[in-house]
């Protein structure tokens, strides 16, 4: 029996990691975004019901990601255009002045896409928060004047919802405030932001 203990232990460990428990380990959140052939043809579509953000060039999907939309104050619906972009934007009002809102892409005064925790349910004050991997790529894909369409649902929900990697940062701890307020917070994700297709 003593000789079998290591074999039994190995079998139990293998069963644990090969069974359903191994899938509980979160995958790194990596976003794929393709460079547009014609930046003037790029548009952003947001579905409030799914919290999905689609970046499209004509009929070509460039990026599909999960965001986090307004709860305490609704994200506005309608047709807009990107009005300005500020990579190193910080919150200026209280509470929490100085909090980073990196990769800010404003589509309506005081409303924009920016980096922040993404929750599986609406949670923002009307802005659209994105994971850093997605926010940096959206910032690279859009320019001032890029159209933004925000609605309860989008046709792309039927076509591309399976392309969206689900994300839940609701239990992630806040980074140290000293890091949040430092300039190193605004460092880009590693690797190329946009993939060039031939």
ROSE-4610 file (N, C-alpha, C; in Angstrom, 1 decimal, always signed):
// ROSE-4610
residu = [X/X/X/X/X/X/X/X/X/X/X/X/X/X/X/X/X/X/X/X/X/X/X/X/X/X/X/X/X/X/X/X/X/X/X/X/X/X/X/X/X/X/X/X/X/X/X/X/X/X/X/X/X/X/X/X/X/X/X/X/X/X/X/X/X/X/X/X/X/X/X/X/X/X/X/X/X/X/X/X/X/X/X/X/X/X/X/X/X/X/X/X/X/X/X/X/X/X/X/X/X/X/X/X/X/X/X/X/X/X/X/X/X/X/X/X/X/X/X/X/X/X/X/X/X/X/X/X/X/X/X/X/X/X/X/X/X/X/X/X/X/X/X/X/X/X/X/X/X/X/X/X/X/X/X/X/X/X/X/X/X/X/X/X/X/X/X/X/X/X/X/X/X/X/X/X/X/X/X/X/X/X/X/X/X/X/X/X/X/X/X/X/X/X/X/X/X/X/X/X/X/X/X/X/X/X/X/X/X/X/X/X/X/X/X/X/X/X/X/X/X/X/X/X/X/X/X/X/X/X/X/X/X/X/X/X/X/X/X/X/X/X/X/X/X/X/X/X/X/X/X/X/X/X/X/X/X/X/X/X/X/X/X/X/X/X/X/X/X/X/X/X/X/X/X/X/X/X/X/X/X/X/X/X/X/X/X/X/X/X/X/X/X/X/X/X/X/X/X/X/X/X/X/X/X/X/X/X/X/X/X/X/X/X/X/X/X/X/X/X/X/X/X/X/X/X/X/X/X/X/X/X/X/X/X/X/X/X/X/X/X/X/X/X/X/X/X/X/X/X/X/X/X/X/X/X/X/X/X/X/X/X/X/X/X/X/X/X/X/X/X/X/X/X/X/X/X/X/X/X/X/X/X/X/X/X/X/X/X/X/X/X/X/X/X/X/X/X/X/X/X/X/X/X/X/X/X/X/X/X/X/X/X/X/X/X/X/X/X/X/X/X/X/X/X/X/X/X/X/X/X/X/X/X/X/X/X/X/X/X/X/X/X/X/X/X/X/X/X/X/X/X/X/X/X/X/X/X/X/X/X/X/X/X/X/X/X/X/X/X/X/X/X/X/X/X/X/X/X/X/X/X/X/X/X/X/X/X/X/X/X/X/X/X/X/X/X/X/X/X/X/X/X/X/X/X/X/X/X/X/X/X/X/X/X/X/X/X/X/X/X/X/X/X/X/X/X/X/X/X/X/X/X/X/X/X/X/X/X/X/X/X/X/X/X/X/X/X/X/X/X/X/X/X/X/X/X/X/X/X/X/X/X/X/X/X/X/X/X/X/X/X/X/X/X/X/X/X/X/X/X/X/X/X/X/X/X/X/X/X/X/X/X/X]
num = [1/1/1/2/2/2/3/3/3/4/4/4/5/5/5/6/6/6/7/7/7/8/8/8/9/9/9/10/10/10/11/11/11/12/12/12/13/13/13/14/14/14/15/15/15/16/16/16/17/17/17/18/18/18/19/19/19/20/20/20/21/21/21/22/22/22/23/23/23/24/24/24/25/25/25/26/26/26/27/27/27/28/28/28/29/29/29/30/30/30/31/31/31/32/32/32/33/33/33/34/34/34/35/35/35/36/36/36/37/37/37/38/38/38/39/39/39/40/40/40/41/41/41/42/42/42/43/43/43/44/44/44/45/45/45/46/46/46/47/47/47/48/48/48/49/49/49/50/50/50/51/51/51/52/52/52/53/53/53/54/54/54/55/55/55/56/56/56/57/57/57/58/58/58/59/59/59/60/60/60/61/61/61/62/62/62/63/63/63/64/64/64/65/65/65/66/66/66/67/67/67/68/68/68/69/69/69/70/70/70/71/71/71/72/72/72/73/73/73/74/74/74/75/75/75/76/76/76/77/77/77/78/78/78/79/79/79/80/80/80/81/81/81/82/82/82/83/83/83/84/84/84/85/85/85/86/86/86/87/87/87/88/88/88/89/89/89/90/90/90/91/91/91/92/92/92/93/93/93/94/94/94/95/95/95/96/96/96/97/97/97/98/98/98/99/99/99/100/100/100/101/101/101/102/102/102/103/103/103/104/104/104/105/105/105/106/106/106/107/107/107/108/108/108/109/109/109/110/110/110/111/111/111/112/112/112/113/113/113/114/114/114/115/115/115/116/116/116/117/117/117/118/118/118/119/119/119/120/120/120/121/121/121/122/122/122/123/123/123/124/124/124/125/125/125/126/126/126/127/127/127/128/128/128/129/129/129/130/130/130/131/131/131/132/132/132/133/133/133/134/134/134/135/135/135/136/136/136/137/137/137/138/138/138/139/139/139/140/140/140/141/141/141/142/142/142/143/143/143/144/144/144/145/145/145/146/146/146/147/147/147/148/148/148/149/149/149/150/150/150/151/151/151/152/152/152/153/153/153/154/154/154/155/155/155/156/156/156/157/157/157/158/158/158/159/159/159/160/160/160/161/161/161/162/162/162/163/163/163/164/164/164/165/165/165/166/166/166/167/167/167/168/168/168/169/169/169/170/170/170/171/171/171/172/172/172/173/173/173/174/174/174/175/175/175/176/176/176/177/177/177/178/178/178/179/179/179/180/180/180/181/181/181/182/182/182/183/183/183/184/184/184/185/185/185/186/186/186/187/187/187/188/188/188/189/189/189/190/190/190/191/191/191/192/192/192/193/193/193/194/194/194/195/195/195/196/196/196/197/197/197/198/198/198]
x = [+0.8/+0.0/+0.9/+2.0/+2.9/+3.4/+3.8/+4.3/+3.3/+2.0/+1.0/+0.7/+1.1/+0.7/+1.2/+2.4/+2.8/+2.0/+1.7/+0.9/-0.5/-1.1/-2.4/-2.5/-1.5/-1.4/-1.2/-0.4/-0.2/-1.5/-2.3/-3.6/-4.6/-4.6/-5.5/-5.2/-3.9/-3.4/-3.8/-3.5/-3.8/-5.3/-6.1/-7.6/-8.0/-7.4/-7.8/-7.5/-6.3/-5.9/-6.5/-6.8/-7.4/-8.9/-9.5/-10.9/-11.4/-12.6/-13.2/-12.5/-11.8/-11.2/-10.1/-9.4/-8.3/-8.8/-10.0/-10.5/-10.9/-10.8/-11.1/-9.9/-8.8/-7.6/-7.9/-7.9/-8.3/-7.2/-7.6/-6.7/-6.3/-5.0/-4.6/-5.6/-5.9/-6.9/-6.0/-6.1/-5.3/-6.3/-6.2/-7.1/-6.4/-7.1/-6.6/-7.3/-6.5/-7.1/-6.3/-7.0/-6.4/-6.3/-5.2/-5.0/-6.0/-6.6/-7.5/-6.7/-7.3/-6.8/-7.1/-8.2/-8.7/-9.2/-8.4/-8.8/-10.1/-10.3/-11.6/-12.8/-12.7/-13.9/-14.1/-13.3/-13.5/-14.7/-15.5/-16.5/-16.6/-17.2/-17.3/-18.8/-19.2/-20.5/-20.6/-21.5/-21.6/-23.0/-23.0/-24.3/-24.4/-25.4/-25.6/-26.1/-26.9/-27.4/-26.4/-25.4/-24.3/-23.1/-23.0/-21.7/-20.6/-20.9/-19.9/-19.5/-18.3/-17.8/-17.2/-17.7/-17.2/-16.5/-15.4/-14.7/-14.7/-15.3/-15.5/-15.0/-14.4/-14.0/-14.9/-15.8/-16.8/-17.5/-17.3/-17.9/-16.8/-15.7/-14.6/-14.5/-14.5/-14.4/-12.9/-12.6/-11.2/-11.0/-12.0/-11.8/-13.2/-13.4/-14.6/-14.3/-14.7/-14.3/-15.5/-15.4/-16.4/-16.0/-16.9/-16.7/-17.6/-17.7/-18.6/-19.3/-20.6/-21.4/-22.1/-22.9/-23.4/-24.5/-24.5/-25.5/-26.1/-25.3/-25.9/-26.3/-25.7/-26.1/-25.9/-27.0/-27.0/-26.0/-25.4/-24.5/-25.5/-25.1/-26.1/-26.1/-27.3/-27.5/-27.6/-27.3/-27.3/-26.1/-26.0/-24.8/-23.9/-22.6/-21.7/-20.4/-19.4/-18.1/-17.1/-15.9/-14.8/-14.5/-14.5/-14.3/-12.8/-12.2/-10.8/-10.3/-9.0/-8.2/-7.1/-7.1/-6.0/-5.5/-4.3/-3.8/-3.6/-3.1/-2.7/-3.8/-5.0/-6.1/-6.3/-6.5/-6.8/-8.2/-8.9/-10.1/-9.8/-10.6/-10.3/-11.3/-12.5/-13.5/-13.4/-14.0/-14.1/-15.4/-15.5/-14.5/-13.4/-12.2/-11.1/-10.4/-10.3/-9.5/-8.1/-7.6/-6.3/-6.4/-7.5/-7.7/-7.4/-6.6/-6.3/-7.5/-7.7/-8.7/-8.0/-7.0/-6.0/-6.8/-6.2/-6.7/-8.1/-8.3/-9.6/-9.9/-11.1/-11.6/-13.0/-13.1/-14.4/-15.3/-16.6/-17.6/-18.7/-18.8/-19.8/-19.2/-19.4/-18.8/-19.0/-17.9/-17.8/-18.1/-18.3/-18.5/-17.4/-16.8/-15.8/-15.5/-14.7/-14.1/-12.8/-12.6/-11.3/-11.0/-9.8/-9.4/-10.0/-10.4/-10.9/-11.4/-11.8/-12.2/-13.5/-13.5/-14.7/-15.5/-16.8/-17.6/-18.6/-19.2/-20.1/-21.5/-21.7/-23.0/-22.7/-23.6/-23.3/-22.9/-21.9/-21.3/-20.8/-20.7/-20.1/-21.1/-20.5/-21.4/-21.8/-21.7/-22.1/-21.0/-19.7/-18.6/-18.6/-17.7/-17.5/-16.1/-16.0/-14.7/-14.3/-13.0/-12.4/-11.1/-10.8/-9.5/-8.4/-7.3/-6.1/-5.8/-5.8/-5.5/-6.4/-7.7/-8.7/-8.6/-8.5/-8.5/-7.3/-6.2/-5.0/-5.2/-5.9/-6.1/-7.2/-8.3/-9.3/-8.7/-7.8/-7.2/-6.3/-5.7/-4.9/-5.8/-7.0/-7.9/-8.7/-9.0/-9.9/-9.1/-9.7/-9.2/-10.3/-9.9/-11.0/-11.8/-13.1/-14.1/-14.6/-14.0/-14.5/-15.9/-16.9/-18.3/-18.4/-19.3/-19.6/-21.1/-21.6/-23.0/-23.3/-24.1/-24.4/-26.0/-26.3/-27.7/-27.9/-29.2/-29.4/-28.9/-29.0/-28.4/-27.9/-27.0/-26.4/-26.5/-26.6/-26.6/-25.4/-24.3/-23.1/-23.2/-24.2/-24.4/-24.6/-25.4/-25.7/-24.5/-23.7/-22.6/-21.3/-21.0/-19.7/-19.6/-20.7/-20.7/-19.8/-19.7/-18.8/-17.3/-17.0/-15.6/-15.2/-16.1/-15.8/-15.4/-14.2/-13.7/-14.4/-15.1/-15.8/-14.7/-15.1/-14.1/-14.9/-14.4/-15.0/-13.8/-13.7/-12.7/-13.3/-14.5/-15.2/-14.6/-13.8/-13.1/-11.6/-11.1/-9.7/-9.4/-8.3/-8.0/-7.5/-7.8/-7.2/-5.7/-5.1/-3.6/-3.2/-2.0/-1.6/-1.8/-2.3/-2.6/-1.4/-0.2/+1.0/+1.3/+0.9/+1.1/+0.1/-1.2/-2.2/-1.9/-1.2/-0.9/+0.4/+1.1/+2.4/+2.3/+3.3/+3.3/+3.5/+4.1/+4.3/+3.0/+1.9/+0.6/+0.2/+0.7/+0.2/+1.1/+1.9/+2.7/+1.8/+2.1/+1.3/+1.5/+0.5/+0.7/+1.8/+2.4/+3.6/+3.1/+4.0/+3.8/+3.0/+2.9/+2.2/+0.7/+0.2/-1.2/-2.1/-1.7/-2.5/-1.8/-2.5/-1.9/-2.1/-1.0/-1.1/-1.4/-2.5/-2.8/-2.3/-1.9/-1.4/-2.6]
y = [-1.2/+0.0/+1.3/+1.3/+2.4/+2.7/+1.7/+1.9/+2.5/+2.3/+2.9/+4.3/+4.8/+6.2/+7.2/+7.2/+8.2/+8.1/+6.8/+6.6/+7.2/+6.9/+7.4/+8.9/+9.5/+11.0/+11.6/+11.0/+11.4/+11.4/+10.3/+10.1/+11.2/+11.5/+12.5/+13.9/+14.2/+15.5/+15.6/+14.5/+14.5/+14.7/+14.0/+14.1/+15.5/+16.2/+17.5/+18.5/+18.4/+19.3/+19.0/+17.7/+17.4/+17.5/+17.6/+17.7/+19.1/+19.4/+20.7/+21.8/+21.5/+22.5/+23.3/+22.6/+23.3/+24.5/+24.5/+25.6/+26.8/+26.7/+27.8/+28.8/+28.4/+29.3/+30.3/+31.6/+32.5/+32.6/+32.7/+32.9/+34.3/+34.6/+36.0/+36.7/+37.9/+38.6/+39.2/+38.6/+39.1/+39.5/+40.7/+41.2/+41.2/+40.7/+40.7/+41.8/+42.7/+43.8/+43.9/+44.1/+44.2/+45.6/+46.0/+47.3/+47.5/+48.6/+48.9/+49.2/+48.8/+49.2/+50.7/+51.1/+52.5/+53.0/+53.8/+54.3/+55.1/+55.7/+56.6/+55.7/+54.4/+53.5/+52.8/+53.1/+52.5/+53.1/+52.3/+52.8/+51.9/+52.4/+51.7/+51.5/+50.2/+50.0/+49.3/+49.9/+49.4/+48.8/+47.6/+47.0/+47.1/+47.9/+48.0/+46.7/+45.9/+44.7/+43.7/+43.6/+42.6/+43.2/+44.5/+45.3/+45.0/+44.6/+44.3/+45.6/+45.7/+46.8/+46.2/+46.6/+46.1/+47.2/+47.0/+48.0/+47.3/+48.1/+47.5/+48.4/+47.9/+48.6/+48.1/+48.9/+48.4/+47.1/+45.9/+44.7/+43.8/+44.3/+43.6/+43.9/+42.8/+43.0/+43.2/+44.3/+44.6/+44.2/+44.3/+44.0/+43.8/+42.8/+42.6/+42.3/+43.1/+43.0/+43.3/+42.8/+43.2/+44.5/+45.3/+46.6/+46.6/+47.7/+47.9/+49.2/+49.2/+50.4/+51.0/+52.1/+52.8/+52.1/+52.3/+51.8/+52.9/+53.6/+54.7/+55.9/+56.0/+57.0/+56.2/+56.2/+55.4/+56.0/+55.0/+55.4/+55.9/+57.1/+57.7/+56.8/+56.7/+56.0/+57.0/+56.5/+57.4/+57.3/+58.2/+58.3/+59.4/+59.2/+60.1/+60.0/+60.9/+60.8/+61.0/+60.4/+60.6/+62.1/+62.8/+64.2/+64.5/+63.7/+63.9/+62.6/+62.6/+61.4/+61.9/+61.3/+61.7/+60.4/+60.0/+58.7/+58.8/+59.9/+59.9/+60.7/+60.6/+61.3/+60.8/+61.8/+61.5/+62.2/+61.6/+62.2/+63.5/+64.5/+65.8/+66.2/+65.5/+65.8/+64.8/+65.3/+64.4/+63.6/+62.4/+61.8/+61.2/+61.0/+60.3/+61.0/+62.3/+63.1/+62.5/+62.4/+61.9/+60.4/+59.8/+58.4/+58.3/+57.3/+57.2/+56.8/+57.4/+57.0/+56.9/+56.0/+55.9/+55.6/+56.1/+55.8/+56.4/+57.6/+58.3/+58.6/+58.2/+58.5/+59.0/+60.4/+61.0/+61.0/+60.6/+60.6/+61.6/+62.1/+63.1/+63.8/+65.1/+65.8/+65.0/+64.7/+64.0/+62.5/+62.0/+60.5/+60.0/+58.9/+58.3/+56.9/+56.3/+55.0/+55.2/+54.4/+54.5/+53.2/+53.1/+51.9/+51.9/+50.7/+50.6/+49.2/+48.9/+47.5/+47.2/+46.0/+45.6/+44.6/+44.9/+44.0/+43.3/+42.2/+41.5/+42.1/+43.2/+43.9/+45.4/+46.2/+47.6/+48.2/+49.1/+49.5/+51.0/+51.6/+52.9/+54.1/+55.3/+56.5/+57.0/+56.1/+56.4/+56.2/+56.2/+56.0/+54.5/+54.1/+52.7/+52.3/+51.5/+51.0/+49.8/+49.7/+48.6/+48.2/+46.9/+46.4/+47.1/+47.2/+47.9/+47.4/+46.1/+45.4/+45.9/+46.1/+46.6/+48.1/+48.8/+50.3/+50.8/+50.2/+50.6/+50.4/+49.3/+49.0/+49.8/+50.1/+51.0/+52.4/+52.8/+54.1/+54.2/+53.0/+52.9/+52.9/+52.3/+52.1/+53.3/+54.2/+55.3/+56.6/+57.6/+58.9/+59.9/+61.1/+62.2/+62.1/+62.0/+61.9/+60.5/+59.5/+58.1/+58.0/+57.5/+57.3/+56.3/+56.6/+55.7/+55.5/+54.3/+54.0/+53.2/+53.7/+53.1/+52.8/+51.5/+51.1/+50.0/+49.7/+48.5/+47.2/+47.1/+45.9/+46.3/+45.4/+45.7/+44.4/+44.5/+43.3/+42.4/+43.0/+42.3/+41.3/+41.6/+40.6/+39.2/+39.1/+37.8/+37.2/+38.1/+37.7/+37.4/+38.2/+38.2/+38.0/+37.7/+37.6/+36.5/+35.4/+34.3/+34.7/+35.8/+36.2/+37.0/+37.3/+38.2/+37.3/+37.5/+36.8/+37.4/+36.7/+37.2/+37.6/+38.6/+39.2/+39.6/+39.3/+39.8/+40.2/+41.5/+42.1/+42.6/+42.2/+42.7/+42.4/+41.4/+41.0/+41.3/+41.9/+42.3/+43.4/+43.3/+44.3/+45.6/+46.7/+48.0/+48.0/+48.4/+48.6/+49.6/+49.6/+50.6/+52.0/+52.9/+54.2/+54.9/+54.6/+55.3/+54.9/+53.6/+53.2/+53.9/+53.9/+54.6/+56.0/+56.7/+58.1/+58.4/+57.3/+57.4/+57.5/+58.0/+58.1/+56.7/+55.8/+54.4/+53.7/+54.2/+53.5/+53.5/+54.5/+54.7/+53.9/+52.9/+52.1/+51.3/+51.2/+50.4/+48.9/+48.1/+46.6/+46.2/+45.1/+44.6/+44.1/+44.2/+43.7/+44.7/+44.4/+45.3/+45.4/+46.6/+46.8/+46.3/+46.5/+46.1/+45.1/+44.1/+43.1/+43.6/+43.6/+43.9/+42.6/+42.7/+41.5/+41.8/+40.8/+40.9/+40.9]
z = [+0.0/+0.0/+0.0/+0.8/+0.8/-0.5/-1.3/-2.6/-3.6/-3.3/-4.2/-3.9/-2.8/-2.4/-3.4/-3.9/-4.9/-6.2/-6.6/-7.8/-7.6/-6.5/-6.2/-6.1/-5.5/-5.4/-6.8/-7.7/-9.0/-9.8/-9.6/-10.3/-9.9/-8.6/-8.1/-8.6/-8.6/-9.2/-10.6/-11.4/-12.8/-13.1/-12.3/-12.4/-12.2/-11.1/-10.8/-12.0/-12.5/-13.6/-14.9/-15.2/-16.5/-16.4/-15.2/-15.1/-15.3/-14.8/-15.0/-14.2/-13.1/-12.3/-13.0/-14.0/-14.6/-15.4/-15.9/-16.7/-15.9/-14.5/-13.7/-13.7/-14.1/-14.2/-15.3/-15.1/-16.1/-17.2/-18.4/-19.5/-19.6/-20.0/-20.2/-21.2/-21.0/-21.9/-23.0/-24.2/-25.3/-26.4/-27.0/-28.0/-29.3/-30.3/-31.7/-32.4/-33.1/-33.8/-35.1/-36.2/-37.5/-38.0/-38.6/-39.2/-40.4/-40.5/-41.6/-42.9/-44.0/-45.3/-45.6/-45.2/-45.4/-44.1/-43.3/-42.0/-42.1/-43.2/-43.3/-43.3/-43.6/-43.6/-42.3/-41.3/-39.9/-39.2/-38.5/-37.6/-36.4/-35.3/-34.1/-33.8/-33.4/-33.1/-31.7/-30.9/-29.5/-29.2/-28.7/-28.3/-26.8/-26.3/-24.9/-24.2/-24.9/-24.3/-24.1/-25.0/-24.8/-24.2/-24.2/-23.8/-24.8/-26.0/-27.0/-27.8/-28.1/-29.0/-30.2/-31.4/-32.7/-33.4/-34.0/-34.8/-36.2/-37.2/-38.5/-39.6/-40.6/-41.8/-43.0/-43.5/-44.5/-43.9/-44.5/-43.9/-43.2/-43.0/-42.4/-40.9/-40.0/-38.6/-38.3/-37.6/-37.2/-35.8/-34.9/-33.5/-32.9/-32.0/-31.3/-29.8/-28.9/-27.5/-26.6/-25.3/-24.3/-23.7/-23.4/-22.7/-21.5/-20.9/-19.7/-19.9/-19.9/-20.2/-19.0/-19.2/-18.1/-17.3/-16.0/-15.1/-14.3/-13.5/-12.7/-13.6/-14.7/-15.7/-17.1/-17.9/-19.1/-20.1/-20.8/-22.0/-23.0/-23.6/-24.6/-25.9/-26.4/-27.7/-28.9/-30.0/-31.2/-32.1/-33.0/-33.9/-33.5/-33.3/-32.8/-33.7/-33.4/-34.0/-32.9/-33.1/-32.1/-32.2/-31.0/-31.0/-30.6/-29.7/-29.4/-28.8/-28.8/-28.2/-27.3/-26.1/-25.1/-24.5/-24.8/-24.3/-22.8/-22.3/-20.8/-20.0/-20.3/-19.6/-18.2/-17.3/-15.9/-15.6/-14.6/-14.1/-13.5/-13.8/-13.2/-12.0/-12.0/-11.0/-9.9/-8.8/-7.6/-7.7/-7.2/-6.4/-7.2/-6.6/-7.2/-8.4/-8.2/-9.2/-9.3/-10.5/-10.8/-11.3/-11.1/-11.5/-13.0/-13.5/-14.9/-15.8/-16.9/-17.9/-19.2/-19.3/-20.4/-21.7/-22.8/-24.1/-24.3/-23.8/-23.9/-25.4/-25.8/-27.1/-26.9/-26.9/-26.6/-27.8/-27.6/-28.7/-28.4/-27.2/-26.8/-25.6/-25.5/-24.3/-23.0/-22.4/-21.1/-21.2/-22.4/-22.6/-23.6/-23.2/-24.1/-23.8/-24.6/-24.4/-23.6/-22.6/-21.9/-21.2/-20.8/-20.0/-18.6/-18.1/-16.8/-16.6/-15.3/-15.0/-15.8/-16.4/-17.2/-16.3/-16.1/-15.3/-16.3/-15.9/-16.8/-16.8/-16.0/-16.0/-16.1/-16.6/-16.7/-15.4/-15.4/-14.1/-14.1/-15.3/-15.4/-15.2/-15.3/-15.2/-16.6/-17.6/-19.0/-20.0/-19.5/-20.4/-20.8/-21.7/-22.1/-21.7/-20.7/-20.2/-20.9/-21.2/-21.9/-21.1/-21.3/-20.8/-21.5/-20.8/-21.4/-22.8/-23.0/-24.2/-25.3/-25.0/-26.0/-26.1/-25.0/-25.1/-26.0/-25.8/-26.6/-28.1/-28.4/-29.8/-30.4/-29.6/-30.1/-30.4/-29.5/-29.6/-30.9/-31.3/-32.5/-33.8/-33.6/-34.8/-35.2/-34.2/-34.5/-34.7/-35.3/-35.4/-35.1/-34.9/-34.8/-36.0/-35.8/-36.9/-37.2/-36.6/-36.8/-36.3/-37.1/-36.6/-35.5/-34.6/-33.5/-33.4/-33.4/-33.4/-32.1/-31.2/-30.0/-29.9/-29.7/-29.7/-28.7/-28.4/-27.5/-28.0/-29.4/-30.0/-31.4/-31.9/-33.2/-34.0/-35.4/-36.2/-36.0/-35.6/-35.4/-34.2/-33.3/-32.2/-32.7/-33.7/-34.3/-35.0/-35.7/-36.5/-35.8/-34.8/-34.2/-32.7/-32.1/-30.6/-30.2/-30.9/-30.6/-30.6/-31.3/-31.4/-30.1/-29.2/-28.1/-26.9/-26.4/-25.2/-24.0/-23.2/-22.0/-20.9/-20.2/-19.2/-18.0/-16.8/-15.6/-14.6/-14.5/-13.6/-12.3/-12.0/-10.9/-9.5/-9.5/-8.2/-8.2/-9.3/-9.4/-8.4/-7.6/-6.7/-7.4/-6.8/-7.3/-7.2/-8.2/-8.1/-7.1/-6.6/-5.6/-6.1/-5.3/-5.7/-6.3/-5.7/-6.2/-7.6/-8.0/-9.4/-10.3/-9.8/-10.6/-10.9/-10.0/-10.2/-10.9/-11.2/-11.8/-13.3/-14.0/-15.5/-16.1/-15.3/-15.9/-16.1/-15.5/-15.7/-17.2/-17.9/-19.3/-20.3/-19.9/-20.8/-21.6/-22.9/-23.9/-23.6/-24.0/-23.9/-24.8/-24.5/-25.3/-26.6/-27.6/-28.9/-29.8/-31.1/-32.0/-31.6/-31.7/-31.4/-32.5/-33.7/-34.9/-35.7/-36.2/-37.1/-38.5/-39.3/-40.7/-41.5/-42.3/-43.1/-44.5/-45.2/-46.6/-47.6]
